[in-house]
Amino acid sequence: MSPAEFLAVTLGDGAILVRIARAQGSTPRETGVAMIVGATGTAGTIGGGQLEFHCIDLAREMLASGEPARRVEIPLGPQMGQCCGGRVQVALARATPPDLAALRASEAKASAARPQVLIFGAGHTGRALARCLSLLPLAVTLVDDRPGQFEGLPENLACLELDDPEQALAAAAPDSAFVVLTHSHALDYRLVETALLRGDAAYVGMIGSGTKRARFEASFRRRHPASTALEGLTCPIGGSDVHDKRPEVIAALTAAELVRCLLGRKAAFARKGAAAPDGDRGDHDAAA
């Protein structure tokens, strides 16, 4: 449940909006983050640990006493049982309907700004990756050309069954990420080629071995001898330092790669796409 949804449920019984008004030095979260505290539950986080526990206690004291607002300075050192060393100012105030409206607007704005990730192939690894990414602030779409592939997946995932998955790729927004791990090498090659030639992808990844990458590169260079788009290909996905082909492991490594690319500072993240030893990451994703 999002903070706005939680506040909508608890507002009638009273809830406290807890916000980091100022963060100095090393702190668990940044200025502006907020959480909602009700009498029996919470939504959101200001960083966890003793800081959050302390603020929840303060908020519930305010609910019990009727106190409308409070502002506290909290040093994050031995006194608080945290070793961050920074300092935060926390504003606590009884939540109001305008707060709910502001939270809803903020959540809608954040949702609209989420980086887009399209996963092509709803086999074992594709489904595992979709589950990993569904927990993150990303807009994830799982695409497959086979019927009956989307059962049992998280509700916040968008799922598209298309006779030609390339339609989803063509309609994607600029700066999207494309992860290709279908049941067909030929389809993989076609999707990756199209994604690279767009020229505006934040990430293009393909499951496969060093041999699969080499064959794709040879085909791509024959068809597009003047193109430098191959520099944008990541294959194998997830890197080559962990030699484990289990779908869940590949998914976790690829999710970390996508987080660094899409949510980190892009200038500090180089997508080199180095080839792995033959066999790394598997040649294709088997059907679920």
Backbone as CSV, one residue per row, in Angstrom:
resi,resn,N_x,N_y,N_z,CA_x,CA_y,CA_z,C_x,C_y,C_z
1,MET,0.853,-1.189,0.000,0.000,0.000,0.000,0.887,1.237,0.000
2,SER,0.611,2.160,-0.909,1.407,3.383,-0.989,1.064,4.308,0.176
3,PRO,1.946,5.292,0.467,1.619,6.247,1.530,0.286,6.951,1.315
4,ALA,-0.043,7.316,0.079,-1.321,7.996,-0.169,-2.495,7.062,0.092
5,GLU,-2.384,5.810,-0.338,-3.455,4.843,-0.091,-3.618,4.600,1.403
6,PHE,-2.494,4.475,2.112,-2.555,4.247,3.554,-3.194,5.435,4.256
7,LEU,-2.812,6.639,3.848,-3.368,7.834,4.476,-4.860,7.932,4.214
8,ALA,-5.293,7.564,3.021,-6.719,7.614,2.716,-7.513,6.705,3.644
9,VAL,-6.919,5.557,4.017,-7.586,4.606,4.903,-7.588,5.098,6.344
10,THR,-6.480,5.701,6.781,-6.311,6.046,8.195,-6.697,7.475,8.545
11,LEU,-6.964,8.309,7.551,-7.149,9.727,7.818,-8.276,9.993,8.809
12,GLY,-9.350,9.244,8.704,-10.470,9.471,9.612,-10.142,9.182,11.055
13,ASP,-9.251,8.223,11.287,-8.856,7.871,12.648,-7.645,8.648,13.125
14,GLY,-7.071,9.463,12.240,-5.903,10.249,12.597,-4.624,9.595,12.128
15,ALA,-3.752,10.384,11.532,-2.455,9.899,11.068,-1.478,11.059,11.123
16,ILE,-0.226,10.723,11.273,0.833,11.730,11.347,1.715,11.613,10.111
17,LEU,1.952,12.747,9.465,2.888,12.822,8.360,4.264,13.136,8.930
18,VAL,5.219,12.241,8.694,6.589,12.383,9.206,7.502,12.651,8.022
19,ARG,8.151,13.809,8.023,8.943,14.214,6.859,10.346,14.657,7.291
20,ILE,11.345,14.259,6.503,12.699,14.766,6.725,12.750,16.185,6.187
21,ALA,12.782,17.161,7.087,12.789,18.564,6.684,14.181,19.032,6.274
22,ARG,15.205,18.438,6.864,16.581,18.785,6.510,17.481,17.614,6.832
23,ALA,18.380,17.284,5.920,19.351,16.209,6.135,20.745,16.777,5.917
24,GLN,21.601,16.562,6.911,22.972,17.061,6.829,23.937,15.910,7.063
25,GLY,24.975,15.847,6.232,25.970,14.789,6.393,25.428,13.440,5.944
26,SER,25.954,12.392,6.542,25.556,11.030,6.180,24.261,10.665,6.890
27,THR,23.205,10.450,6.094,21.890,10.134,6.650,21.256,8.995,5.850
28,PRO,20.325,8.242,6.452,19.708,7.123,5.737,18.900,7.534,4.518
29,ARG,18.211,8.689,4.585,17.419,9.168,3.457,17.646,10.667,3.289
30,GLU,17.150,11.204,2.180,17.415,12.584,1.816,16.278,13.506,2.263
31,THR,16.537,14.810,2.192,15.530,15.807,2.521,14.282,15.613,1.650
32,GLY,13.120,15.707,2.284,11.858,15.627,1.560,11.160,14.291,1.639
33,VAL,11.864,13.204,1.967,11.190,11.910,2.038,10.251,11.898,3.232
34,ALA,9.193,11.102,3.122,8.164,11.124,4.161,7.579,9.740,4.366
35,MET,6.940,9.570,5.503,6.179,8.368,5.791,4.917,8.773,6.534
36,ILE,3.950,7.886,6.572,2.705,8.108,7.281,2.646,7.131,8.449
37,VAL,2.283,7.637,9.616,2.169,6.795,10.807,0.731,6.852,11.306
38,GLY,0.104,5.680,11.372,-1.213,5.552,11.963,-1.111,4.887,13.319
39,ALA,-2.243,4.675,13.955,-2.228,4.092,15.299,-1.701,2.667,15.298
40,THR,-1.920,1.942,14.222,-1.513,0.528,14.200,-0.668,0.149,12.998
41,GLY,-0.334,1.090,12.122,0.449,0.750,10.943,1.195,1.951,10.405
42,THR,2.047,1.693,9.432,2.809,2.758,8.784,2.879,2.478,7.287
43,ALA,3.219,3.519,6.528,3.476,3.371,5.102,4.599,4.311,4.721
44,GLY,5.491,3.835,3.829,6.657,4.622,3.472,7.769,4.421,4.477
45,THR,8.893,5.082,4.239,10.035,4.957,5.149,10.894,6.208,5.092
46,ILE,11.450,6.587,6.231,12.429,7.672,6.272,13.828,7.115,6.509
47,GLY,13.981,5.799,6.344,15.318,5.217,6.424,15.454,4.018,7.332
48,GLY,14.416,3.697,8.073,14.494,2.521,8.943,15.377,2.760,10.154
49,GLY,15.678,1.677,10.864,16.567,1.749,12.014,15.993,2.553,13.163
50,GLN,16.878,2.954,14.060,16.458,3.648,15.269,15.821,4.999,14.975
51,LEU,16.281,5.672,13.923,15.676,6.957,13.554,14.190,6.769,13.281
52,GLU,13.855,5.801,12.458,12.455,5.589,12.108,11.649,5.107,13.310
53,PHE,12.213,4.173,14.076,11.495,3.689,15.264,11.175,4.849,16.207
54,HIS,12.164,5.724,16.412,11.976,6.863,17.316,10.872,7.787,16.808
55,CYS,10.874,8.054,15.508,9.865,8.956,14.942,8.472,8.330,14.976
56,ILE,8.385,7.023,14.812,7.079,6.355,14.939,6.555,6.513,16.364
57,ASP,7.434,6.344,17.343,7.020,6.537,18.743,6.532,7.960,18.973
58,LEU,7.276,8.957,18.463,6.863,10.352,18.621,5.496,10.600,17.965
59,ALA,5.319,10.037,16.761,4.061,10.235,16.042,2.888,9.649,16.817
60,ARG,3.074,8.496,17.409,1.965,7.864,18.136,1.705,8.574,19.466
61,GLU,2.739,9.168,20.041,2.518,10.029,21.205,1.622,11.207,20.807
62,MET,1.891,11.781,19.626,1.091,12.903,19.150,-0.357,12.482,18.865
63,LEU,-0.537,11.303,18.296,-1.891,10.813,18.055,-2.661,10.652,19.355
64,ALA,-1.959,10.137,20.376,-2.621,9.893,21.664,-2.946,11.191,22.402
65,SER,-2.068,12.195,22.277,-2.253,13.439,23.030,-3.030,14.500,22.274
66,GLY,-3.148,14.329,20.957,-3.807,15.351,20.153,-2.885,16.469,19.721
67,GLU,-1.590,16.357,19.987,-0.633,17.387,19.592,-0.634,17.535,18.067
68,PRO,-0.760,18.758,17.541,-0.913,18.917,16.086,0.391,18.835,15.299
69,ALA,1.495,19.290,15.885,2.740,19.345,15.109,3.929,19.366,16.042
70,ARG,5.059,18.899,15.518,6.301,18.898,16.288,7.456,18.884,15.291
71,ARG,8.568,19.501,15.672,9.774,19.493,14.850,10.934,19.135,15.766
72,VAL,11.727,18.136,15.366,12.809,17.664,16.232,14.114,17.577,15.461
73,GLU,15.211,17.862,16.154,16.561,17.693,15.605,17.120,16.386,16.162
74,ILE,17.623,15.536,15.272,18.099,14.225,15.702,19.503,13.990,15.157
75,PRO,20.511,13.923,16.050,21.860,13.562,15.609,21.964,12.044,15.468
76,LEU,22.524,11.594,14.352,22.589,10.159,14.073,23.941,9.601,14.516
77,GLY,24.131,9.615,15.803,25.357,9.099,16.388,25.049,8.113,17.489
78,PRO,25.972,7.932,18.414,25.779,6.958,19.495,24.501,7.180,20.293
79,GLN,24.085,8.447,20.435,22.881,8.740,21.206,21.644,8.060,20.604
80,MET,21.619,7.950,19.257,20.494,7.333,18.577,20.759,5.867,18.262
81,GLY,21.963,5.400,18.536,22.292,4.014,18.225,22.546,3.786,16.757
82,GLN,22.869,4.853,16.016,23.213,4.743,14.609,24.574,5.388,14.385
83,CYS,25.307,4.877,13.422,26.669,5.360,13.218,26.795,6.208,11.961
84,CYS,25.672,6.685,11.412,25.734,7.475,10.182,26.604,8.711,10.365
85,GLY,26.416,9.390,11.501,27.210,10.573,11.781,26.593,11.864,11.304
86,GLY,25.497,11.786,10.566,24.846,12.998,10.090,23.831,13.518,11.093
87,ARG,22.965,14.368,10.594,21.967,14.994,11.463,20.721,15.270,10.634
88,VAL,19.542,15.042,11.193,18.308,15.317,10.468,17.381,16.169,11.314
89,GLN,16.611,16.994,10.636,15.499,17.682,11.269,14.232,17.027,10.735
90,VAL,13.382,16.575,11.622,12.179,15.845,11.244,10.963,16.674,11.628
91,ALA,10.078,16.862,10.668,8.816,17.568,10.902,7.697,16.540,11.001
92,LEU,6.936,16.594,12.094,5.796,15.701,12.299,4.548,16.561,12.419
93,ALA,3.524,16.216,11.671,2.291,17.010,11.715,1.101,16.110,11.428
94,ARG,-0.018,16.446,12.063,-1.238,15.681,11.830,-1.643,15.821,10.361
95,ALA,-1.861,14.693,9.710,-2.171,14.693,8.281,-3.576,15.233,8.027
96,THR,-3.728,15.923,6.906,-4.983,16.559,6.523,-5.373,16.126,5.108
97,PRO,-6.609,16.360,4.689,-6.994,16.055,3.301,-6.090,16.711,2.262
98,PRO,-5.644,17.970,2.443,-4.691,18.513,1.465,-3.380,17.722,1.404
99,ASP,-2.941,17.177,2.550,-1.750,16.323,2.537,-1.982,15.096,1.661
100,LEU,-3.179,14.517,1.763,-3.517,13.352,0.952,-3.480,13.711,-0.527
101,ALA,-4.045,14.847,-0.874,-4.040,15.275,-2.276,-2.612,15.495,-2.773
102,ALA,-1.777,16.103,-1.924,-0.391,16.347,-2.315,0.377,15.037,-2.485
103,LEU,0.121,14.077,-1.593,0.779,12.779,-1.710,0.370,12.068,-2.994
104,ARG,-0.906,12.110,-3.294,-1.379,11.469,-4.521,-0.740,12.101,-5.748
105,ALA,-0.652,13.419,-5.756,-0.035,14.107,-6.895,1.441,13.759,-7.006
106,SER,2.114,13.697,-5.850,3.534,13.365,-5.853,3.773,11.943,-6.342
107,GLU,2.930,11.007,-5.894,3.085,9.619,-6.313,2.788,9.459,-7.800
108,ALA,1.791,10.190,-8.301,1.476,10.121,-9.728,2.624,10.672,-10.564
109,LYS,3.224,11.761,-10.103,4.355,12.352,-10.821,5.546,11.397,-10.828
110,ALA,5.818,10.781,-9.670,6.937,9.841,-9.591,6.695,8.621,-10.464
111,SER,5.448,8.146,-10.493,5.122,6.978,-11.305,5.308,7.278,-12.788
112,ALA,4.888,8.461,-13.213,5.012,8.829,-14.622,6.468,8.975,-15.051
113,ALA,7.341,9.289,-14.092,8.753,9.497,-14.411,9.591,8.227,-14.295
114,ARG,8.968,7.108,-13.941,9.744,5.879,-13.778,10.349,5.426,-15.103
115,PRO,11.612,5.011,-15.095,12.214,4.478,-16.321,11.452,3.258,-16.827
116,GLN,11.351,3.148,-18.136,10.620,2.064,-18.770,11.558,0.881,-19.032
117,VAL,11.100,-0.310,-18.685,11.829,-1.537,-18.986,10.898,-2.491,-19.709
118,LEU,11.300,-2.933,-20.889,10.547,-3.935,-21.632,11.342,-5.232,-21.630
119,ILE,10.717,-6.291,-21.121,11.321,-7.614,-21.094,10.640,-8.445,-22.174
120,PHE,11.419,-8.936,-23.111,10.879,-9.751,-24.189,11.173,-11.213,-23.899
121,GLY,10.113,-11.979,-23.605,10.243,-13.392,-23.297,9.788,-13.683,-21.885
122,ALA,8.682,-14.433,-21.759,8.115,-14.743,-20.446,8.422,-16.181,-20.048
123,GLY,9.627,-16.623,-20.359,10.082,-17.921,-19.886,10.591,-17.821,-18.465
124,HIS,11.356,-18.802,-18.030,11.798,-18.854,-16.634,12.557,-17.591,-16.230
125,THR,13.549,-17.197,-17.020,14.365,-16.044,-16.650,13.602,-14.746,-16.815
126,GLY,12.809,-14.636,-17.860,12.016,-13.425,-18.051,11.041,-13.192,-16.921
127,ARG,10.386,-14.259,-16.476,9.433,-14.129,-15.375,10.162,-13.790,-14.073
128,ALA,11.305,-14.420,-13.842,12.077,-14.124,-12.632,12.548,-12.677,-12.635
129,LEU,12.999,-12.191,-13.792,13.437,-10.803,-13.880,12.267,-9.848,-13.673
130,ALA,11.118,-10.171,-14.250,9.946,-9.325,-14.073,9.565,-9.220,-12.598
131,ARG,9.637,-10.343,-11.885,9.324,-10.304,-10.445,10.318,-9.431,-9.688
132,CYS,11.602,-9.566,-10.001,12.618,-8.725,-9.340,12.330,-7.251,-9.575
133,LEU,12.091,-6.898,-10.825,11.931,-5.488,-11.176,10.616,-4.912,-10.692
134,SER,9.623,-5.767,-10.441,8.327,-5.269,-9.974,8.426,-4.641,-8.591
135,LEU,9.490,-4.936,-7.845,9.690,-4.371,-6.513,10.384,-3.013,-6.560
136,LEU,10.832,-2.599,-7.740,11.658,-1.406,-7.882,10.876,-0.264,-8.528
137,PRO,11.362,0.966,-8.391,10.678,2.113,-9.001,10.932,2.176,-10.509
138,LEU,10.437,1.170,-11.209,10.567,1.061,-12.654,9.202,0.707,-13.240
139,ALA,8.969,1.113,-14.466,7.740,0.745,-15.173,8.082,-0.439,-16.068
140,VAL,7.603,-1.617,-15.707,8.044,-2.858,-16.338,6.919,-3.449,-17.182
141,THR,7.255,-3.840,-18.403,6.319,-4.525,-19.295,6.958,-5.830,-19.749
142,LEU,6.206,-6.909,-19.611,6.656,-8.231,-20.050,5.911,-8.571,-21.334
143,VAL,6.668,-8.945,-22.378,6.098,-9.154,-23.705,6.393,-10.576,-24.165
144,ASP,5.381,-11.238,-24.725,5.590,-12.578,-25.281,4.609,-12.802,-26.429
145,ASP,4.993,-13.687,-27.345,4.123,-13.981,-28.473,3.361,-15.286,-28.296
146,ARG,3.455,-15.896,-27.114,2.785,-17.174,-26.858,1.651,-16.956,-25.858
147,PRO,0.544,-17.652,-26.031,-0.568,-17.510,-25.079,-0.273,-18.202,-23.754
148,GLY,-0.913,-17.716,-22.691,-0.852,-18.384,-21.396,0.449,-18.260,-20.652
149,GLN,1.195,-17.193,-20.869,2.502,-17.051,-20.236,2.515,-16.150,-19.005
150,PHE,1.408,-15.493,-18.692,1.448,-14.420,-17.712,0.757,-14.737,-16.389
151,GLU,0.369,-15.951,-16.169,-0.317,-16.297,-14.927,0.654,-16.264,-13.745
152,GLY,0.139,-15.801,-12.586,0.924,-15.829,-11.358,1.948,-14.731,-11.220
153,LEU,1.871,-13.692,-12.038,2.830,-12.600,-11.973,2.268,-11.442,-11.141
154,PRO,3.130,-10.568,-10.588,2.652,-9.446,-9.778,1.669,-8.562,-10.542
155,GLU,0.708,-8.024,-9.827,-0.350,-7.235,-10.458,0.163,-5.931,-11.062
156,ASN,1.267,-5.403,-10.540,1.751,-4.124,-11.051,2.582,-4.269,-12.324
157,LEU,2.694,-5.474,-12.859,3.389,-5.681,-14.122,2.414,-5.500,-15.286
158,ALA,2.863,-4.794,-16.312,2.106,-4.754,-17.558,2.528,-5.947,-18.402
159,CYS,1.569,-6.667,-18.960,1.865,-7.854,-19.764,1.214,-7.698,-21.132
160,LEU,1.990,-7.977,-22.183,1.500,-7.845,-23.541,1.721,-9.148,-24.296
161,GLU,0.643,-9.720,-24.803,0.756,-10.863,-25.705,0.588,-10.345,-27.121
162,LEU,1.658,-10.392,-27.910,1.652,-9.845,-29.250,2.148,-10.894,-30.238
163,ASP,1.463,-11.014,-31.354,1.944,-11.918,-32.396,3.332,-11.504,-32.867
164,ASP,3.570,-10.211,-32.900,4.889,-9.690,-33.258,5.378,-8.780,-32.136
165,PRO,6.231,-9.282,-31.250,6.700,-8.464,-30.121,7.417,-7.188,-30.539
166,GLU,7.869,-7.128,-31.773,8.563,-5.928,-32.228,7.657,-4.699,-32.191
167,GLN,6.346,-4.926,-32.202,5.404,-3.804,-32.106,5.602,-3.042,-30.799
168,ALA,5.834,-3.768,-29.700,6.056,-3.118,-28.407,7.350,-2.340,-28.413
169,LEU,8.359,-2.879,-29.071,9.647,-2.196,-29.134,9.526,-0.896,-29.923
170,ALA,8.805,-0.945,-31.026,8.651,0.250,-31.857,7.877,1.347,-31.135
171,ALA,6.959,0.960,-30.245,6.115,1.939,-29.553,6.738,2.455,-28.261
172,ALA,7.867,1.916,-27.856,8.465,2.289,-26.573,8.987,3.720,-26.594
173,ALA,9.008,4.324,-25.400,9.488,5.697,-25.268,11.008,5.756,-25.396
174,PRO,11.558,6.911,-25.757,13.013,7.074,-25.743,13.579,6.789,-24.349
175,ASP,14.815,6.359,-24.302,15.522,6.053,-23.056,14.945,4.841,-22.329
176,SER,14.201,4.018,-23.042,13.734,2.767,-22.439,14.874,1.747,-22.399
177,ALA,14.672,0.730,-21.556,15.604,-0.401,-21.502,14.918,-1.608,-22.114
178,PHE,15.669,-2.360,-22.906,15.133,-3.535,-23.579,15.967,-4.753,-23.174
179,VAL,15.301,-5.753,-22.616,15.974,-6.982,-22.211,15.359,-8.109,-23.020
180,VAL,16.176,-8.788,-23.826,15.677,-9.755,-24.797,16.134,-11.155,-24.390
181,LEU,15.153,-12.003,-24.079,15.461,-13.381,-23.679,14.293,-14.295,-24.038
182,THR,14.003,-14.338,-25.322,12.854,-15.097,-25.789,13.203,-16.573,-25.991
183,HIS,12.230,-17.316,-26.483,12.387,-18.749,-26.747,13.053,-19.012,-28.085
184,SER,13.367,-17.964,-28.851,13.851,-18.118,-30.216,15.079,-17.248,-30.458
185,HIS,16.179,-17.864,-30.924,17.364,-17.074,-31.267,17.054,-16.084,-32.384
186,ALA,16.300,-16.524,-33.373,15.988,-15.643,-34.496,15.209,-14.422,-34.025
187,LEU,14.252,-14.633,-33.126,13.476,-13.510,-32.593,14.360,-12.615,-31.735
188,ASP,15.230,-13.218,-30.929,16.182,-12.429,-30.144,16.978,-11.501,-31.053
189,TYR,17.544,-12.059,-32.118,18.387,-11.271,-33.014,17.589,-10.126,-33.654
190,ARG,16.378,-10.409,-34.069,15.562,-9.381,-34.717,15.221,-8.257,-33.747
191,LEU,14.848,-8.611,-32.530,14.494,-7.590,-31.544,15.698,-6.753,-31.143
192,VAL,16.825,-7.415,-30.917,18.023,-6.683,-30.502,18.503,-5.763,-31.616
193,GLU,18.471,-6.244,-32.841,18.880,-5.394,-33.964,18.015,-4.142,-34.032
194,THR,16.711,-4.314,-33.915,15.797,-3.168,-33.968,16.036,-2.221,-32.800
195,ALA,16.245,-2.784,-31.610,16.483,-1.942,-30.427,17.761,-1.128,-30.580
196,LEU,18.819,-1.752,-31.087,20.084,-1.032,-31.261,19.960,0.071,-32.308
197,LEU,19.248,-0.218,-33.388,19.140,0.750,-34.470,18.250,1.938,-34.111
198,ARG,17.433,1.798,-33.051,16.663,2.965,-32.593,17.606,4.114,-32.248
199,GLY,18.717,3.795,-31.597,19.691,4.818,-31.248,19.367,5.618,-30.011
200,ASP,18.263,5.292,-29.321,17.872,6.089,-28.156,17.617,5.232,-26.919
201,ALA,18.054,3.971,-26.931,17.798,3.083,-25.800,18.783,3.365,-24.671
202,ALA,18.288,3.296,-23.447,19.169,3.416,-22.292,19.960,2.136,-22.069
203,TYR,19.400,1.010,-22.508,20.032,-0.294,-22.274,19.442,-1.269,-23.269
204,VAL,20.299,-2.048,-23.914,19.861,-3.155,-24.765,20.641,-4.383,-24.326
205,GLY,19.930,-5.363,-23.773,20.586,-6.568,-23.277,19.998,-7.808,-23.916
206,MET,20.851,-8.806,-24.154,20.399,-10.073,-24.727,21.003,-11.226,-23.941
207,ILE,20.174,-12.193,-23.581,20.662,-13.383,-22.917,21.475,-14.197,-23.922
208,GLY,22.557,-14.834,-23.459,23.300,-15.653,-24.399,24.749,-15.845,-24.015
209,SER,25.396,-16.679,-24.798,26.798,-17.025,-24.612,27.683,-16.134,-25.472
210,GLY,28.988,-16.332,-25.324,29.923,-15.629,-26.184,29.717,-15.983,-27.642
211,THR,29.394,-17.246,-27.911,29.154,-17.677,-29.285,27.920,-16.992,-29.858
212,LYS,26.854,-16.913,-29.080,25.629,-16.257,-29.559,25.911,-14.798,-29.868
213,ARG,26.643,-14.130,-29.002,26.971,-12.721,-29.260,27.792,-12.576,-30.526
214,ALA,28.792,-13.447,-30.696,29.643,-13.351,-31.879,28.839,-13.549,-33.161
215,ARG,27.922,-14.505,-33.154,27.103,-14.742,-34.339,26.196,-13.539,-34.625
216,PHE,25.638,-12.984,-33.565,24.795,-11.807,-33.770,25.622,-10.656,-34.319
217,GLU,26.796,-10.418,-33.752,27.634,-9.313,-34.221,28.006,-9.480,-35.687
218,ALA,28.339,-10.705,-36.086,28.712,-10.942,-37.479,27.551,-10.635,-38.410
219,SER,26.355,-11.095,-38.022,25.169,-10.829,-38.835,24.874,-9.338,-38.886
220,PHE,24.980,-8.671,-37.747,24.678,-7.237,-37.683,25.646,-6.452,-38.562
221,ARG,26.934,-6.792,-38.521,27.929,-6.047,-39.301,27.725,-6.267,-40.801
222,ARG,27.296,-7.461,-41.191,27.011,-7.693,-42.605,25.859,-6.818,-43.076
223,ARG,24.858,-6.664,-42.220,23.660,-5.928,-42.600,23.825,-4.419,-42.429
224,HIS,24.680,-4.019,-41.471,24.830,-2.588,-41.160,26.321,-2.277,-40.979
225,PRO,27.102,-2.348,-42.060,28.563,-2.225,-41.927,29.042,-0.881,-41.387
226,ALA,28.271,0.163,-41.563,28.709,1.487,-41.112,28.210,1.844,-39.715
227,SER,27.393,0.981,-39.113,26.777,1.312,-37.827,27.738,1.049,-36.668
228,THR,27.669,1.921,-35.668,28.418,1.720,-34.417,27.501,1.295,-33.283
229,ALA,26.275,0.895,-33.615,25.273,0.597,-32.591,25.636,-0.590,-31.721
230,LEU,26.499,-1.490,-32.198,26.869,-2.658,-31.400,27.529,-2.278,-30.082
231,GLU,28.072,-1.071,-30.010,28.680,-0.614,-28.760,27.662,-0.544,-27.637
232,GLY,26.384,-0.459,-27.980,25.345,-0.365,-26.966,24.770,-1.690,-26.521
233,LEU,25.324,-2.805,-26.986,24.781,-4.115,-26.639,25.433,-4.676,-25.382
234,THR,24.605,-5.150,-24.468,25.066,-5.875,-23.290,24.701,-7.348,-23.468
235,CYS,25.717,-8.179,-23.619,25.518,-9.613,-23.776,26.812,-10.297,-23.353
236,PRO,26.796,-11.116,-22.319,25.629,-11.612,-21.592,25.036,-10.545,-20.667
237,ILE,23.754,-10.679,-20.385,23.144,-9.805,-19.406,23.600,-10.219,-18.012
238,GLY,23.748,-9.250,-17.126,24.143,-9.545,-15.757,25.628,-9.715,-15.547
239,GLY,26.444,-9.578,-16.592,27.881,-9.742,-16.444,28.315,-11.188,-16.600
240,SER,29.609,-11.399,-16.497,30.168,-12.734,-16.720,31.000,-13.245,-15.557
241,ASP,30.923,-12.565,-14.405,31.777,-12.961,-13.281,31.132,-14.005,-12.381
242,VAL,29.830,-14.213,-12.503,29.141,-15.238,-11.714,28.680,-16.315,-12.689
243,HIS,29.270,-17.485,-12.613,28.982,-18.538,-13.579,27.876,-19.442,-13.035
244,ASP,26.669,-18.927,-13.074,25.502,-19.629,-12.541,24.343,-19.373,-13.485
245,LYS,23.812,-20.429,-14.083,22.787,-20.275,-15.105,21.363,-20.379,-14.567
246,ARG,21.191,-20.492,-13.261,19.830,-20.566,-12.739,19.081,-19.269,-13.039
247,PRO,17.821,-19.385,-13.478,17.074,-18.188,-13.872,17.037,-17.105,-12.804
248,GLU,16.859,-17.497,-11.547,16.756,-16.507,-10.472,18.069,-15.751,-10.279
249,VAL,19.192,-16.437,-10.479,20.495,-15.783,-10.337,20.724,-14.815,-11.497
250,ILE,20.450,-15.264,-12.716,20.580,-14.372,-13.870,19.687,-13.146,-13.687
251,ALA,18.470,-13.371,-13.206,17.536,-12.258,-13.008,18.066,-11.269,-11.981
252,ALA,18.606,-11.758,-10.876,19.118,-10.861,-9.841,20.292,-10.038,-10.357
253,LEU,21.204,-10.678,-11.085,22.355,-9.960,-11.627,21.921,-8.932,-12.661
254,THR,20.954,-9.287,-13.490,20.472,-8.358,-14.513,19.711,-7.201,-13.879
255,ALA,18.937,-7.486,-12.841,18.227,-6.419,-12.133,19.214,-5.415,-11.560
256,ALA,20.307,-5.897,-10.977,21.319,-4.990,-10.435,21.943,-4.152,-11.549
257,GLU,22.173,-4.765,-12.694,22.736,-4.048,-13.831,21.796,-2.936,-14.296
258,LEU,20.499,-3.242,-14.337,19.516,-2.254,-14.762,19.379,-1.118,-13.753
259,VAL,19.449,-1.444,-12.470,19.378,-0.399,-11.445,20.536,0.574,-11.611
260,ARG,21.747,0.051,-11.823,22.904,0.936,-11.998,22.743,1.804,-13.240
261,CYS,22.203,1.221,-14.291,22.054,1.958,-15.540,20.936,2.990,-15.459
262,LEU,19.772,2.580,-14.962,18.589,3.428,-15.039,18.418,4.350,-13.840
263,LEU,18.838,3.914,-12.669,18.613,4.703,-11.455,19.888,5.342,-10.925
264,GLY,21.036,4.889,-11.386,22.302,5.479,-10.957,22.686,6.648,-11.844
265,ARG,23.884,7.173,-11.633,24.388,8.254,-12.466,24.930,7.643,-13.746
266,LYS,24.288,7.945,-14.870,24.664,7.286,-16.122,26.108,7.552,-16.518
267,ALA,26.626,8.709,-16.136,28.003,9.017,-16.497,28.989,8.064,-15.843
268,ALA,28.558,7.460,-14.717,29.456,6.570,-13.990,29.238,5.114,-14.359
269,PHE,28.304,4.864,-15.268,27.982,3.473,-15.617,28.303,3.242,-17.081
270,ALA,29.260,2.383,-17.372,29.651,2.084,-18.749,29.122,0.721,-19.144
271,ARG,28.284,0.704,-20.166,27.757,-0.568,-20.649,28.706,-1.098,-21.712
272,LYS,29.668,-1.932,-21.271,30.699,-2.397,-22.188,30.244,-3.592,-23.012
273,GLY,29.373,-4.439,-22.456,28.863,-5.560,-23.221,29.917,-6.560,-23.621
274,ALA,30.892,-6.813,-22.766,31.955,-7.753,-23.097,31.417,-9.168,-23.213
275,ALA,31.974,-9.917,-24.136,31.531,-11.293,-24.329,32.006,-12.172,-23.186
276,ALA,31.194,-13.164,-22.853,31.521,-14.103,-21.787,32.028,-15.402,-22.377
277,PRO,32.642,-16.262,-21.571,33.015,-17.577,-22.061,31.798,-18.300,-22.609
278,ASP,32.003,-19.105,-23.640,30.898,-19.794,-24.296,30.063,-20.546,-23.267
279,GLY,28.764,-20.299,-23.298,27.860,-21.004,-22.391,27.344,-20.146,-21.263
280,ASP,28.021,-19.028,-20.930,27.549,-18.185,-19.834,26.187,-17.622,-20.135
281,ARG,25.304,-17.649,-19.150,23.952,-17.113,-19.189,23.003,-17.940,-20.045
282,GLY,23.467,-18.999,-20.648,22.571,-19.823,-21.452,22.338,-19.236,-22.827
283,ASP,21.837,-20.037,-23.742,21.609,-19.601,-25.105,20.234,-19.020,-25.330
284,HIS,19.241,-19.469,-24.577,17.906,-18.898,-24.676,17.161,-19.230,-23.413
285,ASP,16.013,-18.606,-23.251,15.234,-18.785,-22.045,14.131,-19.802,-22.305
286,ALA,14.171,-20.913,-21.608,13.185,-21.947,-21.834,11.811,-21.496,-21.412
287,ALA,10.780,-22.065,-21.986,9.413,-21.705,-21.629,9.136,-22.103,-20.208
288,ALA,8.272,-21.284,-19.546,7.930,-21.577,-18.159,7.038,-22.810,-18.096
